Amino acid sequence: MRLSSWFVRPSVMGTVFAELRLAWRLMREPRVALVAKALPVLAALYVVSPLDFIPDVLPVLGQMDDLGILILSVKLFLRMCPPAAASFHAEAITSGRRFAPMNPADVVIDATYRRD
């Protein structure tokens, strides 16, 4: 299978764009930790940095390592985000709602009070 045909598949590109859109919304979500938000920012700095694992002067390999770092950082960022925030914003994207931070009333903590 050729590499170019892999990138042209609508399902692969659709998944990549959906994850990027979700990551962009989660970057603006106050409930996501700053440590998690730093990961995509550091990956973007790596891409624009002149220092690379594989130099960009190599025709295809130089760009592939940058693309790989970006994709891995977005995947790791999405895994580090709170599941409630990720599902809230994923549902908001599918229903076409504009960005709005999670309402604290949307988060329910199920607990049992015990008096010791």
C-alpha positions, 0 to 999 in steps of 0.5 A: 500500500502506498503512503499517499493512498493512506493519507487520502482515505477519508476516515483517516483524515476525518479522524485526524481533523476531529481529534484536532478540533476536539484538542483545540476546544480542550485547550480553551477548557479551564478544567484541563490541567496546564501540564496537559495543555503544555504538551501540544504547545511544546510539540508546536515549538519542536516543529518550528525549532531548528533542532530536530531528531531527523533534519528537515533537509532530508526530503520526506523523513524530516517532515514525517518526524515533525508530523509524528511528534504532532500526532503523538502529542495530540493523542497524549493530550487527549488521553491526559484530559479529564474524560468528562471534559472530553466527552462534553466537548465531543458531544458539543461538536457533534451537536454543532454547539459553539464553544462554552466551558463546562458548567460546574453543574454538569459535573456530578460527584457521586459520594456517600457521607459517613459519620465516623 
